[in-house]
Amino acid sequence: MKLKGYCAEFLERFLDAENCLHVRKIGERFRIPSLAKAATNFIQTNLGEVINHEIMMELPPKEIENFVTEKVRSFFLDESENA
């Protein structure tokens, strides 16, 4: 279990726009919720950069829609908190 945790920490530390979708899949496949969540948060925070990578075109349209919807939702939540 410790090795799995160390690997997850390593992957999380080096998240970037090019690997975040793969890292998210790894987190889901190996049941590491913290890694999947970190990757999802990275994607939502950096959606403009992530969307420029070819890997994004491999996702099902519904998954892309979910990322965009969540990004819009978080934008409006941030705006209402700052009002």
C-alpha positions in Angstrom: 0.0 0.0 0.0 2.8 2.4 0.7 4.3 2.0 -2.7 0.9 2.8 -4.3 0.8 6.0 -2.2 4.4 7.0 -3.2 3.6 6.5 -6.8 0.4 8.6 -6.5 2.3 11.4 -4.8 4.9 11.3 -7.5 2.3 11.5 -10.3 0.5 14.3 -8.5 3.6 16.3 -8.1 4.3 16.2 -11.8 0.8 16.8 -13.2 0.7 19.0 -16.3 -1.6 19.7 -19.2 -0.1 16.9 -21.3 -0.4 14.1 -18.7 -3.4 15.0 -16.5 -5.9 13.0 -18.4 -3.8 9.9 -18.2 -3.1 10.5 -14.5 -6.8 10.8 -13.8 -7.4 7.4 -15.5 -4.6 5.9 -13.4 -6.2 7.2 -10.3 -9.6 5.8 -11.3 -8.2 2.4 -12.5 -6.1 1.7 -9.4 -8.7 3.2 -7.0 -6.7 6.1 -5.8 -9.4 8.8 -5.3 -7.0 11.5 -4.1 -5.0 11.2 -7.4 -8.1 11.2 -9.6 -9.4 14.2 -7.7 -6.1 16.1 -8.0 -6.0 15.4 -11.7 -9.6 16.5 -12.2 -9.0 19.7 -10.2 -5.9 20.3 -12.4 -8.0 19.8 -15.6 -10.7 22.1 -14.4 -8.3 24.8 -13.3 -6.2 24.6 -16.5 -8.9 23.7 -19.0 -7.8 26.3 -21.5 -4.3 24.7 -21.7 -5.5 21.1 -21.4 -8.0 21.5 -24.3 -5.1 22.3 -26.7 -3.6 18.8 -26.3 -4.5 16.0 -28.7 -5.4 13.6 -25.9 -8.5 15.8 -25.3 -9.9 14.7 -28.7 -9.8 11.1 -27.6 -12.3 11.7 -24.8 -16.0 11.0 -25.3 -18.0 14.3 -25.9 -19.9 13.8 -22.6 -16.7 13.8 -20.6 -15.5 17.0 -22.2 -18.9 18.5 -21.6 -18.6 17.6 -17.9 -15.3 19.3 -17.6 -16.6 22.5 -19.3 -19.8 22.5 -17.2 -17.9 22.1 -14.0 -15.5 24.9 -15.0 -18.5 27.2 -15.7 -20.1 26.2 -12.5 -17.0 27.0 -10.4 -16.5 30.3 -12.2 -20.0 31.4 -11.2 -19.5 30.2 -7.7 -16.3 32.2 -7.4 -18.0 35.3 -8.9 -20.9 35.1 -6.4 -18.5 34.7 -3.4 -16.5 37.8 -4.6 -19.7 39.9 -5.1 
